[in-house]
Each structure stands twice: as structure tokens, then as C-alpha cells.
Amino acid sequence: MQSAETVLGVLRERGRLGLPCDELYRQLFNPQLYLMAYGRIYANQGAMTPGVTQETVDGMSQRKIGSIIDAMRHERYRFRPVRRVHIPKKNGKTRPLGLPTWSDKLVGEVIRLVLEAYYEPMFSDRSHGFRPAKGCHTALREVANTWTGTAWFIEGDIADCFGSLDHQVLLSILGEKIYDNRFLRLVRNMLTAGYLEDWKWGATLSGAPQGGVASPVLSNIYLHKLDEFVEKVLIPEYTRGERRARNPAYLDLQNRLAKARRRTDRAGARSLRQQMQSLPSADPGDPDYRRLRYIRYADDHLLGFTGPKAEAEAIKQRVAEFLRDDLKLELSHEKTLITHARTKAARFLGYEITTQHNSTKKTNGRRTINGQIALRVPRDVIKAKSTPYLERGQPAKQPALTNGSDYTIVSTFGAVYRGIAQYYLLAGDVFRLHRLQWVMETSMLKTLAAKHRSTVSKMAAKHKAKIDTPNGPRVCFEARVPRGNRKPLVARFGGIPLQQQRTATLTDRRPQLVDYPTKELIKRLLVNTCELCGGSDEVQVHHVRKLAELANRKWPPSDWSRVMAKRRRKTLVVCRHCHDHIHSKQSAIPLTQ
């Protein structure tokens, strides 16, 4: 049996060479792929959330993998309907979220692994959503660095994209490269499994289920057709000319300036030079020069066009027609806009994007920013993020946090602020977040003061600290929890220099995945030995949501909870007998030597 890394490596190479896959389904018989998938998703927050059955990651074993593979061999595996819940959106509406059972999550992750390995080399470099080593910041940096001189932004948003993916179109796209009907049938069964809401079954006639593990890669495969249409049809058609022609008015002033200098007319030369700096050196209306640029993140895409507005309207119409006729999708009329790049700002991934134009600001007598792309923090974002911490226009305490420890309060405020600040570090006016920092900092200090029945100034003096940053020392607020011989736990608010960082990346990202066979949990499972009694009868893994649950138990600590607390692990490899005792809530498990 080939290792998981070997299988995925072969698929990547076939994808890079554009070769078809005709035996993809048989790769689902490889248990190492399921072990890799298990190691990747067992720590997800939803792993302990049940779907339509009570099955969760708790009780995962090699035997369960074997039963799934056996069902796959005989094509008897069937996806269960997802449990549907609704989560709120910013506009007041709700978005349906599907909660699959654990076995379906595991199989979905295996499908995602093989599809991502095969299709990732084919995807466009202009696609940044749900892809390894790509994200919002890579998309925004590409816009800022390569879209100089853009005149019009075409903001594109597909209405209910994930819920509107046509199953037949998706399967036909997959069938162009995957010549394996068994695999295609499995994907179709996953898409049409339906949902259960208020104990009523509903059919999924279109769309990839929200919450499905494989949904992101399936949507990228679907929207890759849009990437190809823009890159291979629209961009070649609307891109011409190596460079703009020179501006006739600018050339005339340039000739007059040369004559004035020959006459030693300094006053006239100064006046002509000032007039030249107020004009573009190239002809903005050059009919032989066009540029079309494109970027996509998930279902949001942005096009930048250099040319007349009439052609920008035509581009928008052609994109809408392609989506409607070929992909059975519709653009959202409310969010699909054409924005003048110099006088207004487009919204993309939470940023405002505009083309800078300033005829007066100079450095050493030269204009330095004309035509460059600027990324900005929207003012309404600062207002919206500050509102939860305000009362009657002033920062207020957060009553829900006053019963927590100082460490909890500081870490809660610090995590929220750090996420916002780090996301907007690419913006040229990131300094505007000082307003949010002041609001959240004052609210945090008032919360601490309410907890200790003290004053804001005393809390500030107690928790103030100075840390070193790449931009020099910065003042922040800290709360420490000593832990004996180990390093203390430190929660921190602030200390982030609000200065533009063109190479900024999010630091609060998910840790780098460690795959099987080096994953510690997989090694422990493969030993096939109970970590409590040493037995080997149907070894499986016991999971808990949080280690804090062990300390909050209503009954006395037992052997298994002590072992988990000592190891500082949310997992424990146990035999069937010990696992049954754990779930029967017995205070102790008899250990055998």
C-alpha cells in the first residue's frame, strides 16, 4: 500500500502535466489517506459537534476506517443528510450552515485531499481563496503592486454562489479530467444527500453544502472556469499597446520649456514646469492602449480596467452573461458596481481600493504617487468595530467579562484588536485604527476597574508594560498567570505599531499542519495499546472539547482525566472497555497491569 504522501504527490504531478485521472476511486481504499485526514481535522471546533446522528470524532479507531473502506469497495457508502442551522449575516439575514456526521466529514476530507492535490497545479495564480499559501493579503498585495494606472474597478459578487452551484455543471467540469464514474457518483451522492431541518428532510438540488469539508475545493474547481474565461478571452481582447502615447499638451509644454531655458527665462521656465506637473505625461485617452486585470477570492472578484467606461460596462455584461449561460450563476446587482478609480473607492476583502492622483504633492520636484494603487481602512469598519464597546458615544465596561480573570479579560480584548489590526496593516492609513485602539483599551480598563472595584488609572498602572517591536519599543497592557517552574501565561493588548507594512501577513493563523506519519496522535493510535490499562481490544480515541472540561467536572477526578491533564492533551487512546467506563461517568477505572 502506497503512503499518503506518495499518492498525493503522483496526483499533483498528473495535475501539473494536465493528464487525466482514470483510477481515482481506488485511492479511497488507502487507509493512510484516512489517517492523514483524521490528523488534519480532529482538532477542528466542529469535530465534536454531532450531525443528524450522535456520531462525533470521539471513538475514532482503525476499525471505523476499515468499515468505511469496506463500504467504499462495495460502493455501499452513503452520505447522510446534513443537520442544517442558520447563522446570522451582517445585513441581518441568515446563512444556512450544514453540519455533517463525523464519518462524512472524514470521507469529505479525503475527497478534498485528492481533489486539491490534482487540481491545485491547474488553478490560476489570480485565484486566492481556499488555497495553500494564499489568502486575503496575497490578493490585496497583488492588486497594490501590479494594478498601477487602473481607471475603472468592476466589483463582482455572485449572488448565493455556494448555494447555487449547478450539480450537473460541476460534475461535467469534473468529468473533463476525471475519467472515473465511481468517483463521480460518490461526489454526486455527497452533493445530493439533502439536509435535515426541524426534523424535516429537504433535497439539495443545487449548491455545495455550507460547512462541507470538500465544498471550498469544489467551488474553486467550479469557478476556475470563470478564471479561464477572463484570462484566455477577456484579458487578451482588452489588453493592447506596450505603453501609452505621449500627451500632446505635455509635449507642447516640454518644447516651450526647452526654449525658455535656452533664452535663460527662469521665471517662464518655472511657470511652465509647474504646468507640466499638473498634466499627465502620457495620454490618458490613448485609443491604442488598454489594460484589463483580474483577481478572485472565493466568490468575490475584482477587475481593473484602463480604458473608457463604455468598454468597462461591456466587460461587466460579458462576465454576467458567461456566468449565467455557462455556469448557471447570477451576479448580485446590489454588489456588482463599476467604480471610477481616481474619484471613488472600490470595496474588496474589507479594504477600500483607489488609484491615487495628486498633482501638487511632490518629492524633489517630481510627482511620485500618480497612478499608484492605495489600500485604505474604510471609516465605516472602524465605526462598526468600535460600536460594541461604546455606550452613549463613550467607551464602556463589558459586564459579561467582569466575572472573568484579568488574564481572560486582557486576552479577550487583545485577540479581537490584534486580529483587526493585523488584517489592516497593508493599508496606507492604518493609523486610523488608533481610534479603535483607544476605544477598546478604555473599555478593557473600565472592565478591569469594575471587576476590582478600582479606578481606570490604577488598572492602567498595574498592567502597563513595554515590549520591543521591529519599529522600536511600544507600550501595551499585560496580564500574567504564573505557572511554577514553567513560563507564565501572558495575555497582551496593544503593542502593534500602526504603520503600513507592505509585506504584512496574519500571524494568528492556524498552525502549520503536521501530517501523518509524524502526527503524534496517529502514532499513538497505531501502537494499538490502551494508555490506561495496556489492553489492545478495539483501541479507539477518546476526545474532549477542552481540557478545562476536566477541571469543571461535577464528580471526583478519575484516572483517565488525570492522565489527560498530565499530558495536556485533549485525546486519550483507550480500549473499548475503558472507553465504555469513561462514558458511563464512573469515578475510577480499574487498571490492570
C-alpha positions as semicolon CSV with decimal commas, in nm:
position;residue;x (nm);y (nm);z (nm)
1;M;0,000;0,000;0,000
2;Q;0,146;0,335;-0,105
3;S;0,191;0,609;0,153
4;A;-0,048;0,906;0,152
5;E;0,234;1,142;0,053
6;T;0,320;0,924;-0,249
7;V;-0,042;0,910;-0,367
8;L;-0,090;1,287;-0,336
9;G;0,247;1,352;-0,499
10;V;0,153;1,143;-0,804
11;L;-0,179;1,329;-0,830
12;R;0,000;1,666;-0,814
13;E;0,233;1,564;-1,094
14;R;-0,054;1,447;-1,312
15;G;-0,231;1,775;-1,247
16;R;0,081;1,973;-1,334
17;L;0,115;1,784;-1,664
18;G;-0,259;1,811;-1,739
19;L;-0,302;1,433;-1,752
20;P;-0,646;1,282;-1,676
21;C;-0,727;1,060;-1,377
22;D;-0,899;0,732;-1,458
23;E;-0,847;0,536;-1,134
24;L;-0,917;0,794;-0,863
25;Y;-1,184;0,596;-0,676
26;R;-0,950;0,312;-0,589
27;Q;-0,730;0,558;-0,397
28;L;-1,014;0,580;-0,143
29;F;-0,924;0,225;-0,035
30;N;-0,594;0,350;0,114
31;P;-0,622;0,370;0,497
32;Q;-0,327;0,607;0,518
33;L;-0,530;0,877;0,343
34;Y;-0,794;0,845;0,615
35;L;-0,529;0,866;0,886
36;M;-0,393;1,181;0,726
37;A;-0,744;1,325;0,700
38;Y;-0,813;1,236;1,064
39;G;-0,492;1,406;1,175
40;R;-0,593;1,722;0,990
41;I;-0,949;1,769;1,113
42;Y;-0,978;1,605;1,455
43;A;-0,883;1,932;1,630
44;N;-1,143;2,139;1,441
45;Q;-1,405;2,302;1,658
46;G;-1,685;2,118;1,479
47;A;-1,531;1,772;1,521
48;M;-1,721;1,725;1,849
49;T;-2,046;1,868;1,706
50;P;-2,293;1,596;1,603
51;G;-2,484;1,598;1,276
52;V;-2,811;1,412;1,226
53;T;-2,671;1,130;1,442
54;Q;-2,476;1,145;1,768
55;E;-2,154;1,032;1,597
56;T;-1,856;1,263;1,658
57;V;-1,479;1,230;1,646
58;D;-1,495;1,070;1,991
59;G;-1,439;0,696;1,950
60;M;-1,235;0,721;1,629
61;S;-1,047;0,398;1,554
62;Q;-0,875;0,197;1,282
63;R;-1,178;-0,031;1,287
64;K;-1,402;0,259;1,182
65;I;-1,164;0,340;0,895
66;G;-1,177;-0,025;0,790
67;S;-1,558;-0,025;0,784
68;I;-1,564;0,291;0,570
69;I;-1,314;0,140;0,324
70;D;-1,516;-0,183;0,308
71;A;-1,828;0,017;0,221
72;M;-1,628;0,203;-0,043
73;R;-1,504;-0,119;-0,202
74;H;-1,859;-0,242;-0,249
75;E;-1,991;0,108;-0,336
76;R;-2,223;0,094;-0,039
77;Y;-2,109;0,412;0,133
78;R;-2,390;0,666;0,156
79;F;-2,365;1,022;0,282
80;R;-2,622;1,113;0,546
81;P;-2,820;1,439;0,525
82;V;-2,652;1,730;0,700
83;R;-2,810;1,895;1,002
84;R;-2,892;2,249;0,893
85;V;-2,866;2,551;1,122
86;H;-2,876;2,920;1,035
87;I;-2,604;3,168;1,125
88;P;-2,653;3,547;1,110
89;K;-2,504;3,769;0,838
90;K;-2,402;4,134;0,864
91;N;-2,705;4,251;0,666
92;G;-2,947;4,098;0,916
93;K;-3,021;3,790;0,709
94;T;-2,906;3,437;0,785
95;R;-2,684;3,188;0,605
96;P;-2,757;2,814;0,615
97;L;-2,479;2,603;0,762
98;G;-2,466;2,226;0,721
99;L;-2,330;2,003;0,999
100;P;-2,230;1,660;0,858
101;T;-2,176;1,349;1,066
102;W;-1,817;1,262;1,160
103;S;-1,779;0,979;0,905
104;D;-1,899;1,211;0,628
105;K;-1,650;1,478;0,743
106;L;-1,370;1,223;0,731
107;V;-1,463;1,099;0,381
108;G;-1,512;1,459;0,269
109;E;-1,161;1,547;0,386
110;V;-1,017;1,251;0,191
111;I;-1,203;1,370;-0,121
112;R;-1,070;1,720;-0,059
113;L;-0,714;1,593;-0,026
114;V;-0,715;1,408;-0,359
115;L;-0,902;1,683;-0,549
116;E;-0,680;1,959;-0,411
117;A;-0,363;1,764;-0,493
118;Y;-0,478;1,709;-0,851
119;Y;-0,636;2,048;-0,930
120;E;-0,410;2,283;-0,734
121;P;-0,136;2,294;-1,005
122;M;-0,405;2,384;-1,263
123;F;-0,563;2,671;-1,072
124;S;-0,498;3,028;-1,179
125;D;-0,243;3,242;-0,996
126;R;-0,517;3,507;-0,976
127;S;-0,732;3,284;-0,753
128;H;-0,651;3,331;-0,383
129;G;-0,942;3,182;-0,186
130;F;-0,922;2,847;-0,003
131;R;-0,576;2,771;-0,137
132;P;-0,247;2,674;0,035
133;A;-0,010;2,968;0,097
134;K;-0,268;3,215;-0,037
135;G;-0,526;3,436;0,127
136;C;-0,671;3,785;0,152
137;H;-0,332;3,951;0,195
138;T;-0,176;3,787;-0,111
139;A;-0,473;3,901;-0,322
140;L;-0,456;4,257;-0,189
141;R;-0,078;4,276;-0,236
142;E;-0,115;4,170;-0,599
143;V;-0,367;4,449;-0,657
144;A;-0,149;4,708;-0,484
145;N;0,172;4,607;-0,664
146;T;0,057;4,538;-1,022
147;W;-0,259;4,740;-1,093
148;T;-0,091;5,079;-1,140
149;G;-0,282;5,318;-1,365
150;T;-0,623;5,149;-1,331
151;A;-0,909;5,380;-1,435
152;W;-1,217;5,167;-1,351
153;F;-1,288;4,898;-1,095
154;I;-1,553;4,637;-1,174
155;E;-1,662;4,484;-0,844
156;G;-1,817;4,140;-0,890
157;D;-2,016;3,943;-0,635
158;I;-2,205;3,625;-0,722
159;A;-2,546;3,602;-0,558
160;D;-2,564;3,298;-0,326
161;C;-2,266;3,139;-0,501
162;F;-2,217;2,831;-0,283
163;G;-2,588;2,763;-0,266
164;S;-2,635;2,800;-0,643
165;L;-2,364;2,576;-0,788
166;D;-2,532;2,360;-1,051
167;H;-2,463;1,993;-0,977
168;Q;-2,475;1,885;-1,340
169;V;-2,235;2,161;-1,445
170;L;-1,997;2,074;-1,159
171;L;-1,999;1,703;-1,246
172;S;-1,938;1,781;-1,613
173;I;-1,640;2,001;-1,516
174;L;-1,501;1,719;-1,301
175;G;-1,567;1,472;-1,585
176;E;-1,340;1,670;-1,818
177;K;-1,036;1,549;-1,622
178;I;-1,159;1,259;-1,407
179;Y;-1,249;0,952;-1,614
180;D;-1,379;0,754;-1,317
181;N;-1,757;0,716;-1,292
182;R;-1,740;0,559;-0,947
183;F;-1,568;0,867;-0,807
184;L;-1,810;1,099;-0,985
185;R;-2,106;0,905;-0,844
186;L;-1,960;0,941;-0,495
187;V;-1,930;1,319;-0,539
188;R;-2,285;1,333;-0,674
189;N;-2,413;1,139;-0,373
190;M;-2,233;1,382;-0,143
191;L;-2,390;1,683;-0,318
192;T;-2,743;1,540;-0,323
193;A;-2,752;1,391;0,029
194;G;-3,002;1,656;0,139
195;Y;-3,044;1,828;0,475
196;L;-3,247;1,788;0,791
197;E;-3,404;2,098;0,944
198;D;-3,653;2,077;1,230
199;W;-3,656;1,701;1,162
200;K;-3,783;1,754;0,809
201;W;-3,576;1,628;0,517
202;G;-3,508;1,866;0,228
203;A;-3,346;1,796;-0,107
204;T;-3,029;1,978;-0,216
205;L;-3,100;2,044;-0,581
206;S;-2,803;2,278;-0,621
207;G;-2,504;2,412;-0,432
208;A;-2,216;2,276;-0,228
209;P;-2,320;2,238;0,138
210;Q;-2,205;2,521;0,365
211;G;-1,988;2,355;0,626
212;G;-1,891;2,066;0,399
213;V;-1,521;1,985;0,417
214;A;-1,487;1,947;0,038
215;S;-1,706;2,247;-0,052
216;P;-1,419;2,501;-0,084
217;V;-1,219;2,296;-0,336
218;L;-1,534;2,208;-0,530
219;S;-1,626;2,577;-0,556
220;N;-1,273;2,660;-0,675
221;I;-1,297;2,390;-0,943
222;Y;-1,633;2,534;-1,049
223;L;-1,518;2,899;-1,058
224;H;-1,192;2,805;-1,229
225;K;-1,400;2,821;-1,548
226;L;-1,457;3,192;-1,478
227;D;-1,082;3,241;-1,426
228;E;-1,012;3,075;-1,761
229;F;-1,275;3,284;-1,940
230;V;-1,132;3,611;-1,808
231;E;-0,767;3,516;-1,862
232;K;-0,799;3,350;-2,202
233;V;-1,079;3,555;-2,360
234;L;-1,133;3,893;-2,196
235;I;-0,779;3,990;-2,096
236;P;-0,625;3,924;-2,444
237;E;-0,916;4,109;-2,606
238;Y;-0,899;4,414;-2,380
239;T;-0,522;4,439;-2,344
240;R;-0,323;4,610;-2,617
241;G;-0,037;4,852;-2,660
242;E;0,302;4,830;-2,490
243;R;0,278;5,180;-2,345
244;R;0,062;5,489;-2,370
245;A;0,130;5,755;-2,629
246;R;0,274;6,083;-2,500
247;N;0,029;6,355;-2,402
248;P;0,030;6,625;-2,681
249;A;-0,033;6,904;-2,430
250;Y;0,253;6,779;-2,215
251;L;0,488;6,759;-2,515
252;D;0,396;7,116;-2,616
253;L;0,483;7,244;-2,267
254;Q;0,805;7,042;-2,276
255;N;0,913;7,209;-2,602
256;R;0,825;7,553;-2,466
257;L;1,023;7,479;-2,150
258;A;1,331;7,389;-2,355
259;K;1,306;7,717;-2,547
260;A;1,263;7,919;-2,225
261;R;1,574;7,757;-2,080
262;R;1,771;7,844;-2,394
263;R;1,655;8,206;-2,353
264;T;1,755;8,187;-1,983
265;D;1,398;8,287;-1,892
266;R;1,393;8,146;-1,541
267;A;1,051;8,282;-1,441
268;G;0,891;8,147;-1,758
269;A;1,065;7,809;-1,717
270;R;0,942;7,781;-1,357
271;S;0,584;7,856;-1,465
272;L;0,599;7,602;-1,749
273;R;0,744;7,336;-1,522
274;Q;0,458;7,385;-1,274
275;Q;0,207;7,349;-1,558
276;M;0,377;7,027;-1,672
277;Q;0,349;6,880;-1,323
278;S;-0,028;6,933;-1,335
279;L;-0,060;6,722;-1,651
280;P;-0,002;6,352;-1,713
281;S;0,298;6,283;-1,934
282;A;0,110;6,002;-2,113
283;D;-0,221;6,036;-2,296
284;P;-0,497;5,901;-2,066
285;G;-0,731;5,863;-2,362
286;D;-0,491;5,679;-2,593
287;P;-0,722;5,456;-2,806
288;D;-0,439;5,211;-2,873
289;Y;-0,370;5,139;-2,504
290;R;-0,586;4,912;-2,285
291;R;-0,523;4,707;-1,974
292;L;-0,752;4,457;-1,800
293;R;-0,655;4,294;-1,471
294;Y;-0,838;4,036;-1,262
295;I;-0,832;3,889;-0,912
296;R;-1,065;3,648;-0,734
297;Y;-1,112;3,539;-0,374
298;A;-1,380;3,270;-0,338
299;D;-1,696;3,416;-0,496
300;D;-1,574;3,780;-0,485
301;H;-1,384;3,900;-0,789
302;L;-1,246;4,237;-0,894
303;L;-1,147;4,359;-1,239
304;G;-0,934;4,666;-1,301
305;F;-0,966;4,830;-1,643
306;T;-0,769;5,106;-1,808
307;G;-0,987;5,248;-2,084
308;P;-1,326;5,418;-2,138
309;K;-1,627;5,345;-1,916
310;A;-1,830;5,213;-2,210
311;E;-1,585;4,924;-2,250
312;A;-1,590;4,862;-1,874
313;E;-1,969;4,829;-1,897
314;A;-1,926;4,582;-2,184
315;I;-1,679;4,375;-1,977
316;K;-1,922;4,360;-1,686
317;Q;-2,201;4,249;-1,919
318;R;-1,990;3,974;-2,075
319;V;-1,889;3,839;-1,735
320;A;-2,255;3,835;-1,629
321;E;-2,356;3,654;-1,950
322;F;-2,082;3,393;-1,910
323;L;-2,182;3,323;-1,550
324;R;-2,549;3,296;-1,644
325;D;-2,513;3,092;-1,965
326;D;-2,218;2,866;-1,883
327;L;-2,213;2,835;-1,503
328;K;-2,582;2,897;-1,422
329;L;-2,490;3,173;-1,173
330;E;-2,614;3,530;-1,134
331;L;-2,424;3,843;-1,037
332;S;-2,564;4,035;-0,742
333;H;-2,700;4,362;-0,883
334;E;-2,657;4,537;-0,548
335;K;-2,288;4,449;-0,507
336;T;-2,167;4,443;-0,870
337;L;-2,055;4,801;-0,936
338;I;-1,838;4,999;-1,175
339;T;-1,629;5,248;-0,976
340;H;-1,414;5,532;-1,106
341;A;-1,074;5,454;-0,961
342;R;-0,950;5,811;-0,909
343;T;-1,259;5,974;-0,758
344;K;-1,416;5,683;-0,568
345;A;-1,305;5,368;-0,391
346;A;-1,392;5,006;-0,463
347;R;-1,454;4,762;-0,177
348;F;-1,272;4,431;-0,188
349;L;-1,199;4,195;0,102
350;G;-1,285;4,464;0,357
351;Y;-1,047;4,725;0,213
352;E;-1,110;5,039;0,012
353;I;-0,905;5,038;-0,310
354;T;-0,844;5,353;-0,511
355;T;-0,598;5,492;-0,767
356;Q;-0,402;5,784;-0,626
357;H;-0,390;6,113;-0,813
358;N;-0,222;6,421;-0,673
359;S;-0,091;6,697;-0,897
360;T;0,052;6,912;-0,619
361;K;0,232;6,678;-0,382
362;K;0,591;6,644;-0,496
363;T;0,914;6,489;-0,380
364;N;1,228;6,658;-0,512
365;G;1,014;6,832;-0,771
366;R;0,865;6,505;-0,904
367;R;0,522;6,351;-0,875
368;T;0,559;6,017;-0,703
369;I;0,212;5,872;-0,646
370;N;0,013;5,935;-0,964
371;G;-0,150;5,615;-1,079
372;Q;-0,039;5,401;-0,784
373;I;-0,294;5,185;-0,604
374;A;-0,380;5,280;-0,245
375;L;-0,530;5,042;0,013
376;R;-0,730;5,211;0,287
377;V;-0,923;5,123;0,602
378;P;-1,293;5,201;0,549
379;R;-1,425;5,451;0,803
380;D;-1,743;5,253;0,849
381;V;-1,536;4,950;0,952
382;I;-1,373;5,148;1,234
383;K;-1,715;5,272;1,343
384;A;-1,871;4,924;1,329
385;K;-1,584;4,762;1,523
386;S;-1,596;5,036;1,790
387;T;-1,974;5,028;1,843
388;P;-1,987;4,714;2,069
389;Y;-1,755;4,888;2,317
390;L;-1,940;5,221;2,328
391;E;-2,233;5,343;2,532
392;R;-2,374;5,686;2,459
393;G;-2,069;5,759;2,249
394;Q;-1,815;5,678;2,522
395;P;-1,615;5,358;2,593
396;A;-1,795;5,143;2,848
397;K;-1,720;4,832;3,051
398;Q;-1,823;4,488;2,929
399;P;-2,042;4,336;3,203
400;A;-2,021;3,986;3,052
401;L;-1,644;3,979;3,120
402;T;-1,632;4,121;3,472
403;N;-1,656;3,777;3,633
404;G;-1,354;3,650;3,441
405;S;-0,992;3,668;3,548
406;D;-0,761;3,953;3,450
407;Y;-0,592;3,716;3,207
408;T;-0,926;3,631;3,041
409;I;-1,028;3,996;3,009
410;V;-0,699;4,114;2,861
411;S;-0,669;3,814;2,628
412;T;-1,026;3,857;2,500
413;F;-0,980;4,225;2,418
414;G;-0,628;4,163;2,286
415;A;-0,728;3,882;2,050
416;V;-1,007;4,089;1,891
417;Y;-0,793;4,400;1,849
418;R;-0,491;4,205;1,726
419;G;-0,695;4,032;1,456
420;I;-0,834;4,361;1,324
421;A;-0,503;4,549;1,339
422;Q;-0,301;4,275;1,172
423;Y;-0,557;4,240;0,894
424;Y;-0,538;4,610;0,802
425;L;-0,159;4,653;0,823
426;L;-0,146;4,663;0,441
427;A;-0,346;4,989;0,442
428;G;-0,166;5,318;0,392
429;D;-0,388;5,482;0,656
430;V;-0,376;5,203;0,914
431;F;-0,302;5,477;1,170
432;R;-0,679;5,544;1,171
433;L;-0,713;5,235;1,390
434;H;-0,579;5,447;1,680
435;R;-0,943;5,541;1,738
436;L;-1,042;5,173;1,775
437;Q;-0,738;5,106;1,993
438;W;-0,835;5,389;2,231
439;V;-1,198;5,274;2,250
440;M;-1,111;4,909;2,319
441;E;-0,828;4,996;2,558
442;T;-1,050;5,225;2,766
443;S;-1,332;4,967;2,764
444;M;-1,088;4,698;2,880
445;L;-0,954;4,914;3,165
446;K;-1,309;5,004;3,274
447;T;-1,396;4,634;3,276
448;L;-1,093;4,557;3,495
449;A;-1,179;4,850;3,721
450;A;-1,536;4,725;3,762
451;K;-1,408;4,377;3,848
452;H;-1,169;4,502;4,120
453;R;-1,384;4,800;4,226
454;S;-1,093;5,024;4,146
455;T;-1,016;5,306;3,902
456;V;-0,905;5,309;3,541
457;S;-0,578;5,483;3,624
458;K;-0,486;5,218;3,883
459;M;-0,564;4,936;3,640
460;A;-0,355;5,107;3,371
461;A;-0,060;5,141;3,608
462;K;-0,094;4,778;3,720
463;H;-0,100;4,621;3,374
464;K;0,114;4,863;3,168
465;A;0,425;4,709;3,011
466;K;0,679;4,793;2,742
467;I;0,777;4,546;2,468
468;D;1,022;4,555;2,180
469;T;0,886;4,556;1,824
470;P;1,054;4,586;1,480
471;N;0,956;4,955;1,497
472;G;1,105;5,013;1,840
473;P;0,965;4,980;2,194
474;R;0,588;5,006;2,235
475;V;0,363;5,038;2,539
476;C;0,098;4,770;2,589
477;F;-0,106;4,612;2,868
478;E;-0,030;4,265;3,005
479;A;-0,183;4,013;3,243
480;R;0,036;3,725;3,362
481;V;-0,050;3,391;3,519
482;P;0,249;3,231;3,697
483;R;0,289;2,855;3,649
484;G;0,564;2,745;3,886
485;N;0,873;2,627;3,701
486;R;0,719;2,685;3,359
487;K;0,693;3,011;3,169
488;P;0,397;3,222;3,282
489;L;0,092;3,263;3,061
490;V;0,091;3,615;2,915
491;A;-0,213;3,795;2,769
492;R;-0,137;4,118;2,587
493;F;-0,337;4,408;2,447
494;G;-0,178;4,656;2,206
495;G;0,190;4,690;2,126
496;I;0,124;4,668;1,749
497;P;0,283;4,959;1,555
498;L;0,006;5,107;1,340
499;Q;0,233;5,169;1,044
500;Q;0,185;5,033;0,694
501;Q;0,364;4,703;0,631
502;R;0,356;4,610;0,263
503;T;0,465;4,254;0,342
504;A;0,228;4,204;0,637
505;T;0,074;3,862;0,691
506;L;-0,171;3,737;0,951
507;T;0,020;3,592;1,247
508;D;-0,285;3,448;1,426
509;R;-0,319;3,177;1,166
510;R;-0,382;2,808;1,210
511;P;-0,053;2,634;1,296
512;Q;0,133;2,457;1,021
513;L;-0,026;2,116;0,969
514;V;0,183;1,815;1,065
515;D;0,066;1,521;0,857
516;Y;0,074;1,151;0,914
517;P;0,301;0,965;0,986
518;T;0,469;1,229;1,208
519;K;0,141;1,333;1,373
520;E;0,166;1,238;1,739
521;L;-0,196;1,123;1,775
522;I;-0,169;0,893;1,471
523;K;0,146;0,734;1,612
524;R;-0,032;0,669;1,942
525;L;-0,331;0,517;1,765
526;L;-0,114;0,288;1,551
527;V;0,059;0,149;1,861
528;N;-0,279;-0,019;1,926
529;T;-0,236;-0,013;2,304
530;C;-0,467;0,134;2,564
531;E;-0,293;0,417;2,750
532;L;-0,488;0,332;3,068
533;C;-0,487;-0,045;3,108
534;G;-0,242;-0,158;2,839
535;G;-0,502;-0,368;2,658
536;S;-0,547;-0,390;2,282
537;D;-0,916;-0,471;2,245
538;E;-1,071;-0,242;1,980
539;V;-0,845;0,054;2,056
540;Q;-1,010;0,390;1,990
541;V;-0,953;0,756;2,076
542;H;-1,142;0,943;2,344
543;H;-1,181;1,317;2,273
544;V;-1,289;1,613;2,486
545;R;-1,369;1,961;2,360
546;K;-1,142;2,145;2,606
547;L;-0,903;2,049;2,883
548;A;-1,094;2,293;3,104
549;E;-1,384;2,045;3,097
550;L;-1,174;1,806;3,306
551;A;-1,140;2,065;3,585
552;N;-1,511;2,155;3,574
553;R;-1,638;1,800;3,618
554;K;-1,907;1,753;3,882
555;W;-1,765;1,423;4,002
556;P;-1,423;1,341;4,152
557;P;-1,121;1,321;3,917
558;S;-1,067;0,977;3,769
559;D;-0,761;0,801;3,636
560;W;-0,833;0,890;3,274
561;S;-0,890;1,260;3,347
562;R;-0,565;1,275;3,547
563;V;-0,375;1,119;3,256
564;M;-0,519;1,369;3,007
565;A;-0,449;1,663;3,236
566;K;-0,093;1,547;3,298
567;R;-0,025;1,502;2,926
568;R;-0,207;1,828;2,844
569;R;-0,381;1,651;2,557
570;K;-0,748;1,653;2,458
571;T;-0,714;1,296;2,332
572;L;-0,658;0,962;2,503
573;V;-0,607;0,629;2,325
574;V;-0,807;0,366;2,512
575;C;-0,956;0,020;2,460
576;R;-1,329;-0,038;2,420
577;H;-1,372;-0,145;2,783
578;C;-1,204;0,168;2,922
579;H;-1,391;0,392;2,679
580;D;-1,723;0,248;2,793
581;H;-1,627;0,318;3,154
582;I;-1,532;0,678;3,068
583;H;-1,872;0,744;2,916
584;S;-2,052;0,573;3,199
585;K;-1,909;0,853;3,423
586;Q;-1,752;0,616;3,673
587;S;-1,519;0,797;3,905
588;A;-1,240;0,545;3,857
589;I;-1,136;0,282;3,609
590;P;-0,974;-0,034;3,743
591;L;-0,633;-0,062;3,590
592;T;-0,476;-0,397;3,507
593;Q;-0,108;-0,450;3,482
